[in-house]
Each structure stands twice: as structure tokens, then as C-alpha cells.
């Protein structure tokens, strides 16, 4: 799935016959098939990787957790500053995990397992593995989503390339917003429903290793 970000001429080497190319989610497939003629006769499927739901698991109920997390990746520093200022002004302590600054996975898991929720500030994700690992730990997410690949900080992607932070998601996972103006109302809604979300349930039903194995086998059989 990471052969290239966009289609390249070397795809001619695998086109034709029974060759099938896998991408991780539908929004990526849409960009490839709608914008690149080289994909016209390339058979493309979308099949995600499974999340290790045994390693990324819940160890205590939400009521016994008292931490707040921020996850930050490839977005404007002003977006991060906005969230940090809000939490600081409301005297809320938080733990920041930055993709660019790197972090220890064991510390990430420990923090997830002790967090009541996580505020997610991210650009486009072909699958969003770290996000899904958070969901697997049963952490409700408040996601500052994007609508275009161009929303990645310091990128030069076309604005019309529609994208998302959350290619796999439903209402059990938390809440999402797109602009600063939405933040207050959406965050109040998120907090009011915090005890009702079931993010791990969503992962087990859709993105566990077993479920993705079933999906892969079904994909192969359909070919």
C-alpha cells in the first residue's frame, strides 16, 4: 500500500492479468482513480491492516482514568497552540505526543490506558494506525479533522484532493470538528457523551487482526 503516494509509471510493471493493487482506504483510492489515467485499467481494492487489539487494550474503565492526551501530527503549530491554550486556560493538565518529535510506544500505550479522552490534531491518514490503536485502548477521541491533503502543514498537495484524518470511524469513536468556530459546541457535546462512546467495540468489529484477515481472504476470493 505504500508503493508510492501517487501513481507512478512503474505501475505498468504490475498492470494487467490478475494483478490487483491494494490501497488502505477509499479516499486514497478515489484520488488515484479520479485523477490519474494510469489507473484506468488497474484493478484497485482497499484492505486495511489489522490493529493489535491484545497489545492495545483497555486495563481500567473510563471512570478510573484521569489523564488527558493530545496527539499532534503534520498540522499547523497554530492549531496545536489553540488546543493547548484552551486546556491551560481551563487548568487541564495533558500529555502531548508529537509524531514529528517521536515517542516511546510503551509510554504511548501507558498514557492511553490512563486517559479519559484524547484530542487528535492530525492531517490526512491513509489508514490512521496510531489513531486506531488509541481507539483499541477504548479512548474516546475528539478529532480536529481535515478535508483536503493540502491541510497538511508545509505541504504542496492540490486543494481538490479530498482527504480525511479518519478513514475508518463511526459514532462510537467520539466526535469530530473541522474549524475553530465549531470547537466550543462540539467539545461540550463530546464531554456530555463521554461515558457513552465505545471505541474499542468499533475496532473489534471492524479492524482487529482477525477481522482484517477475514476481509483480506474475502478480497482474494473475490478476485
Secondary structure, DSSP 8 states (H G I E B T S, - for coil): --S-SS--GGGGGT-STT--EEESSHHHHHHHHHH-GGGTT--EEE----B-TTTS---S-GGG--EEEEEEESS-HHHHHHHHHHHHHTT---EEEETTT---HHHHHHHHTTEEEEEEEE---SS-HHHHHHHHTT-EEEEE--SBGGGSTT----TTSB--S-SS--TTSEEEE-SGGGHHHHHHHHHHTGGG--HHHHHHHHTBHHHHHHHHHHHHHH-
